[in-house]
Amino acid sequence: MLASFVVLPNTTGRKMPELDEPFFLTRSMVDEIHQAALAAYGGHHGVLNEHLLDSAINQPRHTYHYGGGDLFDVAAAYAFHIVLDHPYWDGNKRTGIGSALIFLRMNGVETKHLPELPTYECVIKVADHKMDRRALAAFLREKLDRP
């Protein structure tokens, strides 16, 4: 199962979001997702660029607050910007999609039925600049937004 290596972070002590605002991932949560991905599949530890990491983690808030994005747009923003900004030495694709899926789960979207191979192919397309953020959001919405 995708992102099965990630355990939902403890959110106790977190400030409650504004009414109707989704729960966003924090830097420490994304770092935990990254560490779990490396522990599960290997790779080099460490942040390559702090500024790019902060930018990638804050972009989803911008997508929501200023772009009017829904949960799938925000999830896609996590994956897209972590993958393309490449802020870690290794594991950026795994961290990006893991962050997107954890964000969706934290906000009540069930992700266990997301098809693994097509999702993997989408992440590779993002990394190869062959899929944009909107197309990734549309893929997630189509596969996960069911009655």
N, C-alpha and C positions, 0 to 999 in steps of 0.2 A: 504494500500500500504506500502511496506517495506520502512523504513526510512522516512516515510512521516512526522515524528515528527521533522525532521531536515530541517532547512532553510539553503540554501547555504550561507556560510559566505561571507562578503564583502571582495573583493580582491583588492580594490583600494589601491594604494600605494605599492603594492607588486612589487618586482623586476621581470621583465619579464624573463622567463626561456630561456635557450640557445635554439637555433634553433632546432626544433623538440623534445625538451625535454617536457615531460608532466608537468602540474601543480601538484605539490606535496602538501599534507596537511601539515600545520604547527602544532606545539604543541597547540597553542591557538585554532585552528580549531577543532582538535581532542577533546580538553577539552569542546568546545561548543557542539559538537556532543554528548559527554558524558552527559553534563548537560541537553540537550534536551531529551535524552533517559530517564534520571532519572525523569525529570519533567513529561514526558508522562506516564511512567510505574512504577515509584517509585524505591526506593533503597537507599542505604547509599551513602552519598557524600564523596568525598575525594580520594586522591591518596595514594595507599598502598605502592608503590615503585617507586620513581622518576627515578631511573636508568633503571628499566624495561620499564617504559613508554617511556623514551627517546630512548631506544633500539628498541622498537616496532615501534615507529614512524619513525626511521631512516632506519630500515630494508628495506622498500620498495624502497628507493633510491639506496640501495646496490643491490637489485634485478634488478633494471633498469640499473644502470651504470656498474655493474660488472657481473651480471648474464645474461644480454641481454634480460631481460624480456619485454614482451609487456604490454599493459594497464591492461589486465586481470591478468597477473602474479603479477603486482604491486598491483592491488586491492586485490588480494588474500593474498598478503604479509601483507597488513594492517589488514585484518580480522584475518588471522592466528596468527600473532604475538601479536596482542592486546588480542585475546581470550586466547592464551596459556601462554603468559607472565603474564596475570592477574594483570595489574598494578594499577587498581582502586579497591576500596573496593567492589563495586558492579557495575553491568551493563557492564561488559567487552564484553560479546557476542553481546549485542545490540550496543555497541560502535564500536566493530570490524566490524560488517557487515555494520553499518551505515557509518563508515569511508570508507569502500570499495566502497559503492554505491555512496557516495558523490564524492570520487575521480573519479570514472567513469563518473559521470555527469559533473564534472568540465572539463573533457577532451573529452566531446562530445559524450559519449556513453549513449543512452537512456536506463533507467533502469525500466521504469514503467511496462514493460511486464514480469519482472522476477517473476516466480511463487513463491508465499509466502511459502507454506508448504514445497516444496522440498528445498528451500533455508534455511528455519529454520532447517530442518533435516541435511543439510550439516554443518551448524554452530554447531549443537549439536555433530555431528560426529567429528568435529575438536576438540571441547572441551574434548571429550572422547578419543582423540588420535586414532580415527578410520578413519580419513581422513587427508591426508597430504596437504601441500600447493599447490602442482602441481595438485592434483585432484580437489581442490577447484577452482583453476584457470581454469581448463578444464570445470568444471560445468558452471562457469560464461561465459566463451567463447562460449560454446555450446548454452546457453540460450539467450545470448545477442548479439552475433556477427552474425547479419543477414544482408543480402543485402538490 
